[in-house]
Amino acid sequence: MAEVSMGAAMACAGAAAWLMGGPGPGARRAQLLCAGGGEAGAGPPSWQRAARTGERLRRLHATHGEWWALVAGVLVGLLGTSVVPVVLGGLGVPLVRRARRAGAARRARERRADSVIALCGALAGEVRAGRQPGEALLGAARDSGGLGDAQAVVLAAARFGGDVPGALTDAARRPGAEGLLGLAACWRVAVDRGAGLAAGLDRLEGALRAERDQRADLRAQLAGARSTAVLLAVLPVLGLLLGTALGADPLHVLLHTGAGLGCLLVGGLLESAGLWWALRIVRGAEAG
């Protein structure tokens, strides 16, 4: 007991001396080890490296995600020892790229429509605050970004007395910026006939918001049909996985026998036609 008490006393004395003298190089190294989770100077911790790797993969998928079709084809080709999946994966790359570009264009169109709505609201507020239409347009365009690439042309026309409605009409030709046609009409009526610009902009903003909400509601209602079509398209893949789990080796039958290759060809054509037809119905409903 006496030895334990003396050891504890020596430890307490050492701790007191360390606190009075301040941390030394050893303490600094211990802090680095605790902060970095490893050897000092070894770089960022493992979770940070994993996060950076995930971010790089996310960026790669965002820019070149269509190449995953080829990667999947190569993996299936290695499993089935055949080049047919590799060829199909290569043929799927342009299709996936087209689908990705269509999705990106749709998202850009929606963002542009939201910016036009914000422009109408901001411009109405500026005019109601007592500013002249040209000055109000300058401030509203900078705040909302609703004019996009045509901002310089429209603002130049507003600043130097040019044809603002004509510039707005040209800017409305971009997908999603059709609301600028209404803004051009409101501007023309307000300038030519002296009508209230703020009241017209309020009505235009309300109409554009109602149209956007209607499209969003319709898209939500059609999400179930789209998901069902995609799920039905994935069912053959699940069948292949189930057959492999049961030991039937369906990949060998499909890729190395004449009957299997014929079934694969006919089934792929029917699957593609059915998926295209179902998505075409959904897109037609959205467009309507």
DRENDO-1510 file (C-alpha; in Angstrom, 1 decimal, always signed):
<recs>
REC; n; res; u; v; w
REC; 1; MET; +0.0; +0.0; +0.0 .
REC; 2; ALA; +2.8; +2.4; +0.8 .
REC; 3; GLU; +4.4; +1.8; -2.6 .
REC; 4; VAL; +1.1; +2.5; -4.3 .
REC; 5; SER; +0.6; +5.7; -2.3 .
REC; 6; MET; +4.1; +6.8; -3.1 .
REC; 7; GLY; +3.6; +6.1; -6.8 .
REC; 8; ALA; +0.4; +8.0; -6.8 .
REC; 9; ALA; +2.1; +10.9; -5.1 .
REC; 10; MET; +4.9; +11.0; -7.7 .
REC; 11; ALA; +2.3; +10.9; -10.5 .
REC; 12; CYS; +0.5; +13.9; -9.0 .
REC; 13; ALA; +3.7; +15.8; -8.5 .
REC; 14; GLY; +4.7; +15.2; -12.1 .
REC; 15; ALA; +1.3; +16.4; -13.3 .
REC; 16; ALA; +1.5; +19.5; -11.2 .
REC; 17; ALA; +5.0; +20.3; -12.6 .
REC; 18; TRP; +3.7; +19.8; -16.1 .
REC; 19; LEU; +0.8; +22.2; -15.5 .
REC; 20; MET; +3.1; +24.8; -13.9 .
REC; 21; GLY; +5.8; +24.6; -16.6 .
REC; 22; GLY; +3.4; +24.5; -19.6 .
REC; 23; PRO; +3.2; +21.9; -22.3 .
REC; 24; GLY; +6.4; +20.8; -23.9 .
REC; 25; PRO; +7.3; +19.2; -27.2 .
REC; 26; GLY; +5.9; +15.9; -26.0 .
REC; 27; ALA; +2.6; +17.4; -25.1 .
REC; 28; ARG; +2.5; +19.2; -28.4 .
REC; 29; ARG; +3.0; +15.9; -30.2 .
REC; 30; ALA; +0.3; +14.2; -28.1 .
REC; 31; GLN; -2.1; +17.0; -29.1 .
REC; 32; LEU; -1.3; +16.5; -32.7 .
REC; 33; LEU; -1.8; +12.8; -32.4 .
REC; 34; CYS; -5.1; +13.3; -30.7 .
REC; 35; ALA; -6.3; +15.9; -33.2 .
REC; 36; GLY; -5.2; +14.0; -36.3 .
REC; 37; GLY; -6.0; +10.5; -35.1 .
REC; 38; GLY; -2.6; +9.2; -36.2 .
REC; 39; GLU; +1.0; +10.0; -36.5 .
REC; 40; ALA; +1.9; +13.7; -36.5 .
REC; 41; GLY; +2.4; +15.1; -40.0 .
REC; 42; ALA; +0.8; +12.0; -41.6 .
REC; 43; GLY; -1.9; +14.1; -43.3 .
REC; 44; PRO; -5.7; +14.4; -42.8 .
REC; 45; PRO; -7.5; +11.6; -41.0 .
REC; 46; SER; -9.0; +8.7; -42.9 .
REC; 47; TRP; -12.6; +10.0; -42.8 .
REC; 48; GLN; -11.5; +13.2; -44.5 .
REC; 49; ARG; -9.7; +11.3; -47.2 .
REC; 50; ALA; -12.8; +9.1; -47.7 .
REC; 51; ALA; -15.0; +12.2; -47.9 .
REC; 52; ARG; -12.7; +13.7; -50.6 .
REC; 53; THR; -12.7; +10.5; -52.5 .
REC; 54; GLY; -16.5; +10.4; -52.4 .
REC; 55; GLU; -16.6; +14.0; -53.6 .
REC; 56; ARG; -14.4; +13.2; -56.5 .
REC; 57; LEU; -16.5; +10.2; -57.4 .
REC; 58; ARG; -19.6; +12.4; -57.2 .
REC; 59; ARG; -18.1; +15.0; -59.5 .
REC; 60; LEU; -17.0; +12.2; -61.9 .
REC; 61; HIS; -20.6; +10.8; -61.9 .
REC; 62; ALA; -22.0; +14.3; -62.5 .
REC; 63; THR; -19.8; +14.9; -65.5 .
REC; 64; HIS; -19.2; +11.4; -67.0 .
REC; 65; GLY; -22.0; +9.3; -65.4 .
REC; 66; GLU; -23.0; +7.7; -68.7 .
REC; 67; TRP; -19.8; +5.6; -68.6 .
REC; 68; TRP; -21.1; +3.6; -65.8 .
REC; 69; ALA; -23.1; +1.7; -68.4 .
REC; 70; LEU; -19.9; +0.5; -70.0 .
REC; 71; VAL; -18.5; -0.3; -66.6 .
REC; 72; ALA; -21.6; -2.4; -65.8 .
REC; 73; GLY; -21.2; -4.1; -69.2 .
REC; 74; VAL; -17.6; -5.0; -68.5 .
REC; 75; LEU; -18.5; -6.4; -65.1 .
REC; 76; VAL; -21.3; -8.6; -66.5 .
REC; 77; GLY; -19.0; -9.6; -69.3 .
REC; 78; LEU; -16.4; -10.8; -66.9 .
REC; 79; LEU; -19.0; -12.7; -64.9 .
REC; 80; GLY; -20.5; -14.3; -68.0 .
REC; 81; THR; -17.2; -14.6; -69.9 .
REC; 82; SER; -18.7; -13.0; -73.0 .
REC; 83; VAL; -18.2; -9.8; -74.9 .
REC; 84; VAL; -21.9; -9.3; -75.6 .
REC; 85; PRO; -22.5; -7.3; -72.4 .
REC; 86; VAL; -19.5; -5.1; -73.1 .
REC; 87; VAL; -20.9; -4.3; -76.5 .
REC; 88; LEU; -24.4; -3.6; -75.1 .
REC; 89; GLY; -22.8; -1.4; -72.4 .
REC; 90; GLY; -21.0; +0.6; -75.0 .
REC; 91; LEU; -24.2; +1.0; -77.0 .
REC; 92; GLY; -25.9; +2.2; -73.9 .
REC; 93; VAL; -23.4; +5.1; -73.3 .
REC; 94; PRO; -24.9; +7.5; -75.8 .
REC; 95; LEU; -28.4; +6.7; -74.7 .
REC; 96; VAL; -27.6; +7.4; -71.0 .
REC; 97; ARG; -25.8; +10.6; -72.1 .
REC; 98; ARG; -28.8; +11.7; -74.0 .
REC; 99; ALA; -31.1; +11.0; -71.0 .
REC; 100; ARG; -28.7; +12.9; -68.7 .
REC; 101; ARG; -28.6; +15.9; -71.0 .
REC; 102; ALA; -32.4; +15.9; -71.2 .
REC; 103; GLY; -32.6; +15.9; -67.4 .
REC; 104; ALA; -30.0; +18.7; -67.1 .
REC; 105; ALA; -31.9; +20.8; -69.7 .
REC; 106; ARG; -35.2; +20.3; -67.8 .
REC; 107; ARG; -33.6; +21.4; -64.6 .
REC; 108; ALA; -32.1; +24.4; -66.3 .
REC; 109; ARG; -35.5; +25.3; -67.7 .
REC; 110; GLU; -37.1; +25.1; -64.3 .
REC; 111; ARG; -34.4; +27.2; -62.7 .
REC; 112; ARG; -34.8; +29.8; -65.5 .
REC; 113; ALA; -38.6; +29.9; -65.0 .
REC; 114; ASP; -38.1; +30.4; -61.3 .
REC; 115; SER; -35.7; +33.3; -62.0 .
REC; 116; VAL; -38.3; +35.0; -64.3 .
REC; 117; ILE; -40.9; +34.8; -61.5 .
REC; 118; ALA; -38.5; +36.3; -59.1 .
REC; 119; LEU; -37.7; +39.0; -61.6 .
REC; 120; CYS; -41.4; +39.9; -62.0 .
REC; 121; GLY; -41.8; +40.1; -58.2 .
REC; 122; ALA; -38.7; +42.2; -57.6 .
REC; 123; LEU; -39.5; +44.6; -60.5 .
REC; 124; ALA; -43.0; +45.1; -59.1 .
REC; 125; GLY; -41.6; +45.9; -55.7 .
REC; 126; GLU; -39.1; +48.4; -57.2 .
REC; 127; VAL; -41.8; +50.1; -59.2 .
REC; 128; ARG; -44.1; +50.3; -56.3 .
REC; 129; ALA; -41.3; +51.8; -54.2 .
REC; 130; GLY; -41.3; +54.8; -56.6 .
REC; 131; ARG; -38.5; +54.0; -59.0 .
REC; 132; GLN; -38.7; +54.6; -62.7 .
REC; 133; PRO; -39.2; +51.4; -64.8 .
REC; 134; GLY; -35.7; +51.5; -66.3 .
REC; 135; GLU; -34.0; +52.0; -63.0 .
REC; 136; ALA; -36.3; +49.4; -61.4 .
REC; 137; LEU; -35.4; +46.9; -64.1 .
REC; 138; LEU; -31.7; +47.4; -63.4 .
REC; 139; GLY; -32.0; +46.7; -59.7 .
REC; 140; ALA; -34.4; +43.8; -60.1 .
REC; 141; ALA; -32.4; +42.1; -62.8 .
REC; 142; ARG; -29.2; +42.2; -60.7 .
REC; 143; ASP; -31.0; +40.8; -57.6 .
REC; 144; SER; -33.0; +38.0; -59.4 .
REC; 145; GLY; -30.8; +37.0; -62.4 .
REC; 146; GLY; -34.0; +36.4; -64.3 .
REC; 147; LEU; -32.6; +37.8; -67.6 .
REC; 148; GLY; -29.8; +35.3; -67.7 .
REC; 149; ASP; -27.4; +35.6; -70.7 .
REC; 150; ALA; -29.6; +38.4; -72.2 .
REC; 151; GLN; -29.2; +40.6; -69.2 .
REC; 152; ALA; -26.5; +42.9; -70.7 .
REC; 153; VAL; -28.7; +43.5; -73.8 .
REC; 154; VAL; -31.9; +44.2; -71.9 .
REC; 155; LEU; -30.2; +46.4; -69.4 .
REC; 156; ALA; -28.5; +48.4; -72.1 .
REC; 157; ALA; -31.8; +49.0; -73.8 .
REC; 158; ALA; -33.3; +50.1; -70.5 .
REC; 159; ARG; -30.4; +52.4; -69.7 .
REC; 160; PHE; -30.1; +54.1; -73.0 .
REC; 161; GLY; -33.7; +54.3; -74.1 .
REC; 162; GLY; -33.7; +51.3; -76.5 .
REC; 163; ASP; -36.4; +48.8; -77.3 .
REC; 164; VAL; -36.8; +47.1; -74.0 .
REC; 165; PRO; -39.9; +45.0; -75.1 .
REC; 166; GLY; -38.0; +43.8; -78.1 .
REC; 167; ALA; -35.0; +42.8; -76.0 .
REC; 168; LEU; -37.3; +41.0; -73.6 .
REC; 169; THR; -39.0; +39.2; -76.5 .
REC; 170; ASP; -35.6; +38.0; -77.8 .
REC; 171; ALA; -34.6; +36.8; -74.3 .
REC; 172; ALA; -37.9; +34.9; -74.0 .
REC; 173; ARG; -36.8; +32.5; -76.7 .
REC; 174; ARG; -34.7; +30.5; -74.3 .
REC; 175; PRO; -36.5; +27.4; -72.8 .
REC; 176; GLY; -38.1; +28.3; -69.5 .
REC; 177; ALA; -37.9; +32.1; -70.1 .
REC; 178; GLU; -41.3; +32.3; -71.8 .
REC; 179; GLY; -42.6; +34.5; -69.0 .
REC; 180; LEU; -40.5; +37.3; -70.3 .
REC; 181; LEU; -43.1; +37.7; -73.1 .
REC; 182; GLY; -45.6; +38.7; -70.5 .
REC; 183; LEU; -43.1; +41.1; -69.0 .
REC; 184; ALA; -42.5; +42.6; -72.5 .
REC; 185; ALA; -46.3; +43.1; -72.9 .
REC; 186; CYS; -46.7; +44.7; -69.5 .
REC; 187; TRP; -43.7; +47.0; -70.3 .
REC; 188; ARG; -45.2; +48.0; -73.7 .
REC; 189; VAL; -48.6; +48.7; -72.3 .
REC; 190; ALA; -47.2; +50.7; -69.3 .
REC; 191; VAL; -45.0; +52.9; -71.6 .
REC; 192; ASP; -47.4; +53.4; -74.5 .
REC; 193; ARG; -50.7; +53.8; -72.6 .
REC; 194; GLY; -49.5; +54.9; -69.2 .
REC; 195; ALA; -51.0; +51.9; -67.4 .
REC; 196; GLY; -49.8; +50.7; -64.0 .
REC; 197; LEU; -46.8; +48.5; -64.5 .
REC; 198; ALA; -46.8; +47.2; -60.9 .
REC; 199; ALA; -50.4; +45.9; -61.1 .
REC; 200; GLY; -49.6; +44.1; -64.4 .
REC; 201; LEU; -46.5; +42.6; -63.0 .
REC; 202; ASP; -48.4; +41.3; -59.9 .
REC; 203; ARG; -50.9; +39.6; -62.2 .
REC; 204; LEU; -48.1; +38.2; -64.3 .
REC; 205; GLU; -46.2; +36.8; -61.3 .
REC; 206; GLY; -49.4; +35.2; -60.0 .
REC; 207; ALA; -50.1; +33.5; -63.3 .
REC; 208; LEU; -46.5; +32.2; -63.7 .
REC; 209; ARG; -46.6; +30.9; -60.1 .
REC; 210; ALA; -49.9; +29.1; -60.7 .
REC; 211; GLU; -48.5; +27.6; -63.9 .
REC; 212; ARG; -45.4; +26.4; -62.1 .
REC; 213; ASP; -47.4; +24.9; -59.3 .
REC; 214; GLN; -49.6; +23.1; -61.7 .
REC; 215; ARG; -46.6; +21.6; -63.5 .
REC; 216; ALA; -45.1; +20.5; -60.2 .
REC; 217; ASP; -48.4; +18.9; -59.1 .
REC; 218; LEU; -48.8; +17.1; -62.4 .
REC; 219; ARG; -45.2; +15.8; -62.2 .
REC; 220; ALA; -45.9; +14.5; -58.7 .
REC; 221; GLN; -48.9; +12.7; -59.9 .
REC; 222; LEU; -47.0; +11.1; -62.8 .
REC; 223; ALA; -44.1; +10.1; -60.6 .
REC; 224; GLY; -45.9; +6.8; -59.7 .
REC; 225; ALA; -46.4; +5.9; -63.3 .
REC; 226; ARG; -42.8; +6.6; -64.2 .
REC; 227; SER; -41.5; +4.6; -61.2 .
REC; 228; THR; -43.7; +1.7; -62.1 .
REC; 229; ALA; -42.3; +1.7; -65.7 .
REC; 230; VAL; -38.7; +1.7; -64.4 .
REC; 231; LEU; -39.5; -1.0; -61.9 .
REC; 232; LEU; -41.0; -3.3; -64.6 .
REC; 233; ALA; -37.9; -2.7; -66.7 .
REC; 234; VAL; -35.6; -3.8; -63.8 .
REC; 235; LEU; -37.6; -7.0; -63.2 .
REC; 236; PRO; -35.6; -9.1; -65.8 .
REC; 237; VAL; -32.4; -8.2; -64.0 .
REC; 238; LEU; -33.9; -9.3; -60.7 .
REC; 239; GLY; -34.9; -12.6; -62.4 .
REC; 240; LEU; -31.3; -13.1; -63.6 .
REC; 241; LEU; -30.0; -12.5; -60.0 .
REC; 242; LEU; -32.6; -14.9; -58.6 .
REC; 243; GLY; -31.7; -17.6; -61.1 .
REC; 244; THR; -28.0; -17.2; -60.3 .
REC; 245; ALA; -28.7; -17.5; -56.6 .
REC; 246; LEU; -30.6; -20.7; -57.3 .
REC; 247; GLY; -27.6; -22.1; -59.2 .
REC; 248; ALA; -29.3; -22.1; -62.6 .
REC; 249; ASP; -26.5; -20.0; -64.3 .
REC; 250; PRO; -28.8; -17.9; -66.5 .
REC; 251; LEU; -25.9; -15.8; -67.8 .
REC; 252; HIS; -24.3; -18.9; -69.4 .
REC; 253; VAL; -27.6; -19.8; -71.1 .
REC; 254; LEU; -28.2; -16.3; -72.4 .
REC; 255; LEU; -24.7; -15.6; -73.6 .
REC; 256; HIS; -23.4; -18.9; -74.8 .
REC; 257; THR; -26.3; -20.7; -76.5 .
REC; 258; GLY; -28.2; -19.8; -79.6 .
REC; 259; ALA; -31.6; -19.9; -78.0 .
REC; 260; GLY; -30.3; -17.8; -75.1 .
REC; 261; LEU; -28.9; -15.2; -77.5 .
REC; 262; GLY; -32.2; -15.1; -79.4 .
REC; 263; CYS; -34.2; -14.7; -76.2 .
REC; 264; LEU; -31.8; -11.9; -75.1 .
REC; 265; LEU; -32.2; -10.1; -78.4 .
REC; 266; VAL; -36.0; -10.4; -78.6 .
REC; 267; GLY; -36.4; -9.6; -74.9 .
REC; 268; GLY; -34.1; -6.6; -75.1 .
REC; 269; LEU; -36.1; -5.2; -78.0 .
REC; 270; LEU; -39.4; -5.7; -76.3 .
REC; 271; GLU; -38.1; -4.3; -73.1 .
REC; 272; SER; -36.7; -1.2; -74.8 .
REC; 273; ALA; -39.9; -0.6; -76.8 .
REC; 274; GLY; -42.1; -1.0; -73.7 .
REC; 275; LEU; -40.0; +1.4; -71.6 .
REC; 276; TRP; -39.8; +3.9; -74.4 .
REC; 277; TRP; -43.6; +3.8; -74.9 .
REC; 278; ALA; -44.4; +4.1; -71.2 .
REC; 279; LEU; -42.0; +7.1; -70.7 .
REC; 280; ARG; -43.4; +8.6; -73.9 .
REC; 281; ILE; -46.9; +8.5; -72.4 .
REC; 282; VAL; -45.6; +10.1; -69.2 .
REC; 283; ARG; -43.8; +12.9; -71.2 .
REC; 284; GLY; -46.9; +13.5; -73.3 .
REC; 285; ALA; -49.0; +14.0; -70.2 .
REC; 286; GLU; -46.4; +16.4; -68.7 .
REC; 287; ALA; -46.3; +18.4; -72.0 .
REC; 288; GLY; -50.1; +18.5; -72.2 .
</recs>
